[in-house]
Amino acid sequence: MIHNVTASASSRSPITVAAAFLGAFVVASLAVQLVRTAVPVGADPAGVAPVTAHQASLWQPLAQR
């Protein structure tokens, strides 16, 4: 019994392969950052520093003195 097996190889440009690896690296890096900065469920958000929304808010503590 003889089986004919045909293998086909698709040739990709080295630039395409490099771009794919670079894209995968960027996505993986973003995923790691997302996991590291994620707040666990049930965690106390009181320890999180507020985000400064406007430049004027930077001067507000000085005006209160």
TIMARTI-922499 format. One record per residue: x, y, z of N, C-alpha, C in turn; residue in one letter. Coordinates in steps of 0.001 Angstrom, whole numbers, padded with zeros to 6 digits, always signed. Example, Ala and Ser with C-alpha at 12.3 -4.5 7.8 and 13.67 -1.06 7.14 Angstrom:
<recs>
+013190-005690+007800+012300-004500+007800+013200-003300+007800A
+012850-002250+007080+013670-001060+007140+012900+000030+007870S
</recs>
This chain:
<recs>
+000843-001169+000000+000000+000000+000000+000893+001238+000000M
+000751+002075-000991+001592+003262-001149+000728+004507-000972I
+001212+005404-000114+000510+006669+000121+001328+007795-000491H
+000691+008614-001256+001365+009782-001815+001151+010959-000867N
+002231+011449-000316+002158+012575+000605+002845+013752-000061V
+002122+014837-000147+002677+016033-000760+002819+017098+000313T
+003992+017603+000481+004235+018663+001457+004469+019955+000694A
+003780+020967+001111+003985+022263+000476+004457+023246+001537S
+005464+023974+001212+006014+024965+002131+005734+026345+001559A
+005177+027185+002395+004929+028543+001937+006115+029397+002366S
+006659+030111+001445+007818+030943+001766+007332+032334+002151S
+007778+032777+003312+007404+034104+003791+008642+034986+003765R
+008407+036227+003539+009493+037197+003515+010090+037324+004922S
+011392+037487+005031+012001+037677+006360+011470+038921+007078P
+011093+039916+006312+010530+041129+006928+009172+040812+007544I
+008384+039979+006883+007084+039591+007419+007241+038804+008712T
+008208+037905+008737+008450+037107+009937+008932+038003+011082V
+009830+038927+010781+010328+039842+011806+009216+040743+012333A
+008361+041213+011447+007239+042062+011871+006267+041273+012740A
+006064+040016+012414+005163+039177+013221+005729+038968+014621A
+007038+038696+014717+007651+038527+016029+007615+039827+016824F
+007870+040940+016169+007824+042228+016844+006411+042536+017339L
+005419+042268+016507+004031+042478+016914+003640+041594+018081G
+004072+040334+018058+003774+039425+019164+004448+039895+020448A
+005667+040415+020327+006379+040927+021497+005649+042132+022097F
+005186+043027+021256+004476+044222+021738+003178+043813+022430V
+002433+042911+021823+001171+042465+022431+001437+041762+023760V
+002456+040933+023817+002782+040236+025061+003219+041229+026146A
+003988+042244+025765+004420+043252+026734+003227+044021+027289S
+002308+044377+026426+001105+045076+026893+000269+044190+027802L
+000191+042912+027494-000568+041986+028337+000074+041868+029714A
+001401+041824+029767+002090+041747+031058+001833+043005+031869V
+001902+044166+031226+001627+045422+031929+000198+045463+032450Q
-000741+044956+031672-002136+044939+032090-002322+044046+033303L
-001675+042896+033306-001805+041973+034432-001140+042546+035676V
+000007+043190+035506+000711+043747+036669-000039+044910+037301R
-000717+045712+036511-001390+046891+037044-002846+046634+037387T
-003344+045435+037141-004739+045131+037429-004948+045110+038943A
-006059+045687+039372-006407+045699+040787-007176+044416+041080V
-006746+043623+042053-007464+042388+042368-008885+042682+042845P
-009773+041754+042584-011166+041913+043006-011210+041943+044525V
-011920+042918+045071-012033+043040+046518-010915+043853+047137G
-009999+044369+046344-008903+045177+046883-009418+046560+047240A
-008779+047178+048198-009177+048505+048647-008612+049553+047688D
-009474+050259+046960-008973+051261+046007-008487+052544+046675P
-008561+052633+048029-008147+053853+048718-006650+054097+048570A
-005876+053056+048324-004438+053212+048186-004011+053703+046816G
-004951+053854+045891-004629+054276+044533-004565+055795+044483V
-003491+056330+043936-003341+057782+043833-004266+058324+042748A
-004875+059492+042983-005759+060062+041968-004969+060542+040747P
-005621+060554+039629-005001+061007+038386-005219+062503+038248V
-004160+063237+037934-004280+064677+037737-004873+064927+036356T
-006053+065532+036337-006768+065704+035084-006379+066981+034355A
-005893+067979+035066-005618+069265+034433-004419+069913+035111H
-003717+070762+034384-002539+071423+034950-002897+072308+036131Q
-004078+072895+036108-004473+073781+037203-004553+073015+038515A
-004860+071726+038455-004935+070945+039693-003568+070765+040337S
-002485+070915+039558-001159+070815+040142-000868+072006+041057L
-001449+073162+040746-001193+074372+041521-002158+074534+042686W
-003200+073735+042729-004226+073875+043781-003655+073722+045193Q
-002793+072733+045476-002241+072637+046834-001436+073868+047241P
-000756+074511+046290-000010+075720+046614-000941+076889+046934L
-002078+076947+046292-003030+078026+046534-003703+077862+047890A
-003793+076652+048404-004451+076417+049672-003546+076761+050858Q
-002251+076982+050631-001324+077269+051735-001453+078680+052219R
</recs>
